[in-house]
Amino acid sequence: MFEDFGNAVAGALAYSAIGIVLMVLGYFIVDWLTPGKLGELIWTKRNRNAALLLSSNTLGVGLIVVGAIWASSGNLVEGVVSTLVFGLIGLAAMAVAFVVLDLLTPGKLGEICTSEEPQPAVWVNSAMHVALGGVIAMALS
């Protein structure tokens, strides 16, 4: 009983650590893809578009982590490695999708996504982030 509990605690700590690392990396990717400092845009200027974009990225990463835990079938090492690998693939896919959407649509997507006025393009891009997280999470099974 205590062995199972210890494994569950180790798993929770490992998955949490990797999830946090991936989410921080996602933060830096969104910051890189958009003009201005993301932290200032969200926490100081209270920019809802930037907050929605970052939130969707975080949700997408969360879906990947959940998918990796689900697919690991209790094998902690396999689950941790697949979380890291598929999480990085997911972040790369989200960044590529952002760039492709920017090329296919008018204007500069980064500027649109950080505009002070509500922008429907942010919802489209955000849906893409969450959908890609789901797609990659399902690829784990």
Contacts in CASP RR format, 6 or more apart in sequence:
PFRMAT RR
TARGET T0000
AUTHOR 0000-0000-0000
METHOD contacts of the structure
MODEL  1
MFEDFGNAVAGALAYSAIGIVLMVLGYFIVDWLTPGKLGELIWTKRNRNA
ALLLSSNTLGVGLIVVGAIWASSGNLVEGVVSTLVFGLIGLAAMAVAFVV
LDLLTPGKLGEICTSEEPQPAVWVNSAMHVALGGVIAMALS
7 76 0 8 1.000
10 76 0 8 1.000
11 76 0 8 1.000
11 80 0 8 1.000
14 76 0 8 1.000
14 80 0 8 1.000
15 65 0 8 1.000
15 68 0 8 1.000
15 69 0 8 1.000
15 79 0 8 1.000
15 80 0 8 1.000
15 83 0 8 1.000
18 65 0 8 1.000
18 80 0 8 1.000
18 83 0 8 1.000
18 84 0 8 1.000
19 61 0 8 1.000
19 62 0 8 1.000
19 65 0 8 1.000
19 83 0 8 1.000
22 61 0 8 1.000
22 62 0 8 1.000
22 64 0 8 1.000
22 65 0 8 1.000
22 83 0 8 1.000
22 84 0 8 1.000
22 87 0 8 1.000
22 88 0 8 1.000
22 91 0 8 1.000
23 58 0 8 1.000
23 61 0 8 1.000
23 62 0 8 1.000
25 88 0 8 1.000
25 91 0 8 1.000
26 57 0 8 1.000
26 58 0 8 1.000
26 61 0 8 1.000
26 91 0 8 1.000
26 94 0 8 1.000
27 38 0 8 1.000
27 54 0 8 1.000
27 57 0 8 1.000
27 58 0 8 1.000
29 57 0 8 1.000
29 91 0 8 1.000
29 94 0 8 1.000
29 95 0 8 1.000
30 38 0 8 1.000
30 53 0 8 1.000
30 54 0 8 1.000
30 57 0 8 1.000
31 37 0 8 1.000
31 38 0 8 1.000
31 39 0 8 1.000
33 95 0 8 1.000
33 98 0 8 1.000
33 99 0 8 1.000
33 110 0 8 1.000
34 41 0 8 1.000
34 50 0 8 1.000
34 53 0 8 1.000
34 110 0 8 1.000
34 111 0 8 1.000
34 113 0 8 1.000
34 114 0 8 1.000
35 110 0 8 1.000
35 111 0 8 1.000
35 114 0 8 1.000
36 114 0 8 1.000
38 50 0 8 1.000
38 54 0 8 1.000
41 47 0 8 1.000
41 50 0 8 1.000
41 114 0 8 1.000
42 50 0 8 1.000
42 51 0 8 1.000
42 54 0 8 1.000
45 116 0 8 1.000
47 114 0 8 1.000
47 116 0 8 1.000
48 118 0 8 1.000
49 112 0 8 1.000
49 113 0 8 1.000
49 114 0 8 1.000
49 115 0 8 1.000
49 116 0 8 1.000
49 118 0 8 1.000
49 119 0 8 1.000
49 122 0 8 1.000
50 113 0 8 1.000
50 114 0 8 1.000
52 122 0 8 1.000
52 123 0 8 1.000
52 126 0 8 1.000
53 113 0 8 1.000
53 122 0 8 1.000
53 125 0 8 1.000
53 126 0 8 1.000
53 129 0 8 1.000
55 126 0 8 1.000
56 125 0 8 1.000
56 126 0 8 1.000
56 127 0 8 1.000
56 128 0 8 1.000
56 129 0 8 1.000
56 130 0 8 1.000
57 91 0 8 1.000
57 94 0 8 1.000
57 129 0 8 1.000
59 129 0 8 1.000
59 130 0 8 1.000
59 133 0 8 1.000
60 90 0 8 1.000
60 94 0 8 1.000
60 129 0 8 1.000
60 130 0 8 1.000
60 132 0 8 1.000
60 133 0 8 1.000
60 134 0 8 1.000
61 87 0 8 1.000
61 90 0 8 1.000
61 91 0 8 1.000
61 133 0 8 1.000
62 133 0 8 1.000
63 130 0 8 1.000
63 133 0 8 1.000
63 134 0 8 1.000
63 136 0 8 1.000
63 137 0 8 1.000
64 83 0 8 1.000
64 86 0 8 1.000
64 87 0 8 1.000
64 90 0 8 1.000
64 133 0 8 1.000
64 134 0 8 1.000
64 136 0 8 1.000
64 137 0 8 1.000
64 140 0 8 1.000
65 83 0 8 1.000
65 87 0 8 1.000
66 137 0 8 1.000
67 137 0 8 1.000
67 138 0 8 1.000
67 140 0 8 1.000
67 141 0 8 1.000
68 79 0 8 1.000
68 82 0 8 1.000
68 83 0 8 1.000
68 86 0 8 1.000
68 87 0 8 1.000
68 137 0 8 1.000
68 140 0 8 1.000
69 79 0 8 1.000
69 83 0 8 1.000
70 137 0 8 1.000
70 140 0 8 1.000
70 141 0 8 1.000
71 79 0 8 1.000
71 82 0 8 1.000
71 140 0 8 1.000
71 141 0 8 1.000
72 78 0 8 1.000
72 79 0 8 1.000
72 82 0 8 1.000
82 140 0 8 1.000
86 136 0 8 1.000
86 137 0 8 1.000
86 139 0 8 1.000
86 140 0 8 1.000
87 136 0 8 1.000
89 136 0 8 1.000
90 132 0 8 1.000
90 133 0 8 1.000
90 136 0 8 1.000
93 132 0 8 1.000
93 133 0 8 1.000
93 136 0 8 1.000
94 128 0 8 1.000
94 129 0 8 1.000
94 132 0 8 1.000
94 133 0 8 1.000
97 125 0 8 1.000
97 128 0 8 1.000
97 129 0 8 1.000
97 132 0 8 1.000
98 109 0 8 1.000
98 125 0 8 1.000
98 128 0 8 1.000
101 109 0 8 1.000
101 124 0 8 1.000
101 125 0 8 1.000
101 128 0 8 1.000
102 108 0 8 1.000
102 109 0 8 1.000
102 110 0 8 1.000
105 121 0 8 1.000
109 121 0 8 1.000
109 125 0 8 1.000
112 119 0 8 1.000
112 121 0 8 1.000
112 122 0 8 1.000
113 119 0 8 1.000
113 121 0 8 1.000
113 122 0 8 1.000
113 125 0 8 1.000
END
